[in-house]
Structure formats: structure tokens, C-alpha cells
Amino acid sequence: MLGGVCRGLADATGVDVVLWRVGFLALALTGAGLLIYPLLWVVLPVEPLPAGARPAPLDPVVERLHTSVNGALSGTRKR
């Protein structure tokens, strides 16, 4: 719920968001979810905010990371 990762995965895959959240909860208990969730938060594409909605405090930081990671990945793909 922090970065919308589960909602984005649910929209992309058609799997219910509750199942994604339960899966990440299980992964968080093992420790893997604590690494995977932030990675997906940065790598997944950002959905535009609805009209009148304010961005979360971390959204600008995540947007910069997303842009940097995608720029670096596209640079390695061209080689």
C-alpha cells in the first residue's frame, strides 16, 4: 500500500490486489519482500495522478530513481 506496487501488479496481471498483498506479506515475513517491494516500486511504470490529487512525499524521489534506472537500463540495451 505504500507505493501502489500491488495495485499496479494487479492491474497489469488481472490477479486480485488482495492476493498480491498477501503474497508480499508472506515475502516480507521471510525478508525477501523487503527487498523486492522497493525494487518494484522504482522499476514499475508510474501511473498519472488523478486530477486534484497530491503526490505522496516520496513520489518525487521515486520518480527520479525510476527515470535513472530506466535511463541506465536503456543505455545497456543499446550496446
N, C-alpha and C positions, 0 to 999 in steps of 0.2 A: 504494500500500500504506500510505501514511501516514495517510490519513483514511478509507479504505474507499470512496472515491468510485467506483473502478472496479467493486468488488463491488456497490455499490448500483445503478450503471447496468446491470450485467449482470443483476441480479435484476429490475430494472424492465423491461428490454427483451428479455430472453431471449437476448441475444448473449453468447457466451463471455467470461468475465472476461479471458482472455489477450488477446483481440482489443482490448478496451478498454485494457489496459495497454500493448500495442504502439502503439496509437493515441496515447495520452498521451505515450509515449516519443518518438514521431515529432514530436508537437506541442512537446514540451519542447526538442527539438533546434532547432526554429525559433524558440523563445521564447514562442510562443502558449500552450503548455501550462503554462508557469509562471504565467500569469495566469488561465487557465481553471480549472485544478485547485483552487486555493484558493477561487475563487468558487463552484464547485460544492460544495466541502466545507462551505461556510457555507449555501448555499441548499437543498441536498438535505435531505429529512427524516432525522431521526436514528432509527436502529433501536435498540430497547431492548437493553441488555447482557444476556447470558445470566447465569443465577444463579451467583454466586460469582466472576464476572469483575470485575476492577478497571478503571476508566476510564483511558484514556491521560492523560498530564499536560496535554495541550492540550484535552481534551474539554470541560472547564468553560468555557473561553474560547470555543470554537467554539459551544457551546450558547447562550451569551449573545449572540454575534453572530447566530446563527440566529434566536433569538427577536426580536432587534432588527430584523433585516432583514424578517422575516415581519410584524412589527407595523407597520413603515413601509410595506410593500407593501399590506397590508390596509387601511391608512389612506388610501392613494392610490386604491385601488379603489372605496372608498365615495363618493368625491367625484363 
